[in-house]
Amino acid sequence: MLIWSDTLFVVIAALAFDALIGDPDWLWRRLSHPVALIGSLIGLLDRSLNLETRSPAQRKFAGIIVVILLLAISALSGILIAMALRQIAFGNVLIGLIASTLIAQRSLYQHVARVRSAFTDGGLAEARRAVSMIVGRDPDQLDEASVCRAAIESCAENFSDGVVAPVFWLALLGLPGLIAYKAINTADSMIGHLNSRYASFGWAAARLDDLVNLIPARLSGLLVAIVAPIAGGTTGTALRVMGRDAAKHRSPNAGWPESATAGALGLALAGPRRYGERIVDDPLLNAEARKDAAPGDIGRALDLLVAACLLEAAAYAALALVV
């Protein structure tokens, strides 16, 4: 219990540091961000092992080896850092500070808020440019409602894998669990694609990412549903839409926070989308609701994000008091 109490203190410290400091640009212009280091390692392994001359089976096996290496290196790094820092005064505070660099509360809010403010500052053209920084869709194909929906969907999905999931694994397994999660999530974003280069090589990364996000995605949806009244919705409606529509999403996990957000905001989200030349013909979540999302709805989604982050922090604080 004492060890887990220390871990929960680290969780609360990390959430507080991230909320107050976030990812300062001045720092990461001088140092390599931990995720950038992980990405560099994944890129090196990709170039070295994902060779076109190999068969799909060989590339799939190589991808499995990559995932094992990433887990071993990331977990060992977390263990060594935590052991070293716990030998000095305020070591848990420093661990919390390091952990905060792998949580995205503040940066997610800032990126989504830029899309909302872009409508006022530069109109649709500027909003398209801002949303292209957080989604992979062709911005030139998006009208105002589509830009707003894209920003809201990104807010919901990234609340899960950028906030709730890393904090969940930090609470469960400490700093090693957090770094390992970020390695898996980064690998999925880099190599977990269904195309000719990565369908085999990225198979293990994509499947493991689905697995480690299974519980956090559902927790994310629950948190969003609970705070739905903050955005003018109701918890009951958000839960009903989530329970009915989450499984309609092409991702086994993203549908939970997105459908809860759709229900909380009274909007239809997801649906057909264009990524370059590829069209994803997904069903709508909360299809009977309003489809013409507006910049004000982005503001309501940000209200949900802030409230859900505060609720998450309060839940971990309460847990720390009873262990």
Buried (B, 14 or more C-beta within 10 A) or exposed (E): EEEBEBBBBBBBBBBBBBBEEBBEEEEBEEEEEBBEBBBEBBEEBBEEBBEEEBEEEBBBBBBBEBBEBBBEBBBEBBBEBBEEBEEEEEBBBBBBBBBBBBBBBBBBBEBBBBBBBBBEEEEBEBBBBBBBEBBEBBBEEBEBBBBBBBBBBBBBBBBBBBBBBBBBBBBBBBBBBBBBBBBBBBBBBBBBBEEEEBBBBBBBBBBBBBEBBEBBBBBBBBBBBBBBEBBEBBBEBBBBBBBEBBEBBEBBBBBBBBBBBBBBBBBBBBBEBBEEEEEEEBEBBBBEBEBEBBBEBBBBBBBBBBBBBBBBBEBBBEBBEEE
